Amino acid sequence: MTREAPELRVGASVRRRRRALDLTLAEVAARSGLSSPFLSQIENDRARPSMRSLQLIADALATTAVQLLAAAHPARRVDIVRAGADGELATAEDADPDGARVRPLVRGHHQLHALEFTGRHDGLREFLHRNDELLYVADGSAELEADGETHRLSAGDTLYLAGGVRHRWRALEPGTRVLVVAVAEHVEVAADPLTEC
């Protein structure tokens, strides 16, 4: 029988990373702009951070939100993440109930990661990933800036980004749903023999 993914509990992975860097809660609070009591609640799974807060924590801990999410669960050979399962994060603490959400589609430390973004996504944060990434617009529309160009994507469109391309994206309408699938940062990608000639 296949085991299903448990509720999202990212606190232990935040605490492990903080302790590995020999940082206090106060130091992480100063680096992230979040309060020490809120960070303590997150580490003890008494509060669930928004994706924006998790990104601030990850920046303060010199890692990524995706890596903290991956470390929250053990890797499994077969895993199911059910629609509506308790694993979504709001994109902001003040998000309304129908607001933007992000849901991990792959849990644990694997060779790829996948996230589903639903609703608002402001495009303020720029991303730069070491490895390749694919964005698929399932519903609505989105705009993506990459390599000095702006691309408008509609439902059903896919955009591929090679590793090392700085990019940002935003949802253009309510109800937009974007799937982001990427090769994990820890994976060493073999060089393309065609580019080494």
C-alpha positions in Angstrom: 0.0 0.0 0.0 1.3 3.5 -0.9 1.9 5.8 1.9 0.5 9.3 1.5 2.4 12.5 2.4 1.8 13.7 6.0 0.9 17.3 7.0 3.6 19.8 6.2 5.9 20.4 9.2 8.8 22.5 8.2 9.9 23.6 11.7 12.4 20.8 12.3 14.2 21.5 9.0 14.4 25.2 9.9 15.8 24.4 13.4 18.3 21.9 12.0 19.6 24.4 9.4 19.8 27.2 12.0 21.7 25.0 14.4 24.0 23.7 11.7 25.0 27.3 11.0 25.4 27.9 14.8 22.9 30.8 14.7 20.5 31.9 17.5 16.9 32.7 16.9 17.7 36.4 17.4 20.4 36.3 14.7 18.0 34.7 12.2 15.3 37.2 13.2 17.7 40.1 12.5 18.7 38.6 9.2 15.1 37.8 8.1 13.2 40.7 9.5 10.8 38.3 11.3 10.4 38.2 15.1 12.1 35.7 17.3 8.8 34.6 18.9 7.4 33.9 15.4 10.5 32.0 14.4 10.2 30.0 17.6 6.6 29.1 16.8 7.6 28.0 13.3 10.5 25.8 14.6 8.0 24.2 17.1 5.3 23.7 14.4 2.9 26.0 16.3 2.8 28.4 13.3 3.0 27.7 9.6 5.0 30.3 7.7 3.8 31.8 4.4 5.9 31.1 1.4 7.2 34.7 1.6 8.2 34.2 5.3 9.8 30.8 4.4 11.8 32.5 1.7 13.0 35.2 4.1 14.0 32.5 6.6 15.8 30.5 3.8 17.7 33.6 2.8 18.8 34.2 6.4 19.9 30.6 6.6 21.8 30.7 3.2 19.5 28.1 1.6 16.2 28.0 -0.3 12.6 27.6 0.7 12.4 24.5 -1.6 15.4 22.9 0.3 13.7 23.6 3.6 10.4 22.1 2.4 12.3 19.1 1.0 14.0 18.5 4.3 10.7 18.6 6.1 9.8 15.0 5.0 11.8 11.8 4.3 12.2 10.9 0.7 10.0 8.0 -0.4 10.3 5.9 -3.6 6.5 6.2 -4.1 4.5 9.1 -2.6 1.1 10.6 -3.2 0.3 14.3 -2.4 -3.5 14.5 -2.6 -5.4 17.6 -3.8 -6.6 19.5 -0.7 -4.1 17.8 1.6 -2.8 20.0 4.4 0.4 21.0 2.8 -0.3 24.4 1.2 1.4 27.6 2.2 -0.1 31.0 1.7 2.2 33.3 -0.2 1.8 36.0 2.5 0.8 36.1 6.2 -2.1 38.5 5.4 -3.4 36.5 2.4 -7.2 36.2 2.2 -8.7 32.7 2.2 -9.1 32.8 -1.5 -5.6 34.3 -2.0 -2.4 33.0 -3.4 -1.2 29.5 -2.3 1.8 27.3 -3.0 1.7 23.6 -2.7 4.7 21.2 -2.8 3.9 18.4 -5.3 7.1 16.5 -4.5 8.0 15.9 -0.8 11.4 15.0 0.5 14.9 15.3 -0.8 14.7 14.1 -4.5 16.4 14.9 -7.8 13.5 17.2 -8.8 11.2 19.4 -7.0 7.7 20.6 -8.1 5.4 23.3 -6.8 1.9 24.4 -7.7 1.2 28.2 -7.4 -2.4 29.2 -7.3 -3.8 32.8 -7.3 -1.7 35.9 -7.0 2.0 35.9 -7.6 3.5 39.3 -7.7 6.7 38.7 -9.6 8.8 40.9 -7.3 11.3 38.2 -6.4 13.9 37.2 -8.9 15.0 33.6 -9.1 18.3 32.1 -10.3 18.6 28.3 -10.2 21.6 26.2 -10.9 19.7 23.6 -12.9 16.9 23.5 -15.5 13.3 24.4 -14.7 10.0 24.1 -16.5 6.9 26.3 -15.9 3.5 25.1 -17.1 0.4 27.3 -16.9 -2.5 25.1 -16.0 -5.1 27.8 -15.6 -5.2 31.6 -16.3 -2.2 33.4 -17.6 1.3 34.6 -16.4 4.1 36.8 -17.5 7.7 35.8 -17.2 10.8 37.9 -17.6 14.0 35.9 -18.5 17.2 36.7 -20.3 16.1 40.3 -21.0 12.8 39.3 -22.6 9.2 39.2 -21.4 7.0 36.2 -22.3 3.2 36.1 -21.9 1.9 32.5 -21.2 -1.6 31.3 -21.4 -3.3 28.1 -20.1 -1.6 25.1 -21.6 1.7 27.0 -22.4 5.0 25.7 -21.1 8.3 27.6 -20.7 11.7 25.9 -20.3 14.6 27.7 -18.6 18.1 26.5 -18.6 20.0 26.6 -15.4 21.6 29.9 -14.6 18.9 32.1 -16.2 17.7 34.9 -13.9 13.9 35.1 -14.0 10.8 36.4 -12.3 7.2 35.7 -13.1 3.7 37.0 -12.1 0.1 35.8 -12.4 -1.9 38.1 -14.7 -5.4 37.1 -13.6 -7.2 35.7 -10.6 -7.3 31.9 -10.5 -4.0 31.5 -12.3 -2.4 28.1 -11.6 1.3 27.5 -12.5 3.2 24.3 -12.0 7.0 24.7 -11.6 9.2 21.6 -12.0 12.9 21.8 -11.6 16.0 19.7 -11.3 17.1 20.0 -7.6 20.0 22.2 -6.7 22.1 19.4 -5.3 22.0 17.4 -8.6 25.2 17.8 -10.7 24.1 18.0 -14.3 26.5 16.5 -16.9 27.9 19.0 -19.4 26.5 19.0 -22.9 29.0 17.3 -25.2 27.9 19.6 -28.1 28.9 22.7 -26.3 32.3 21.4 -25.4 33.6 21.2 -29.0 
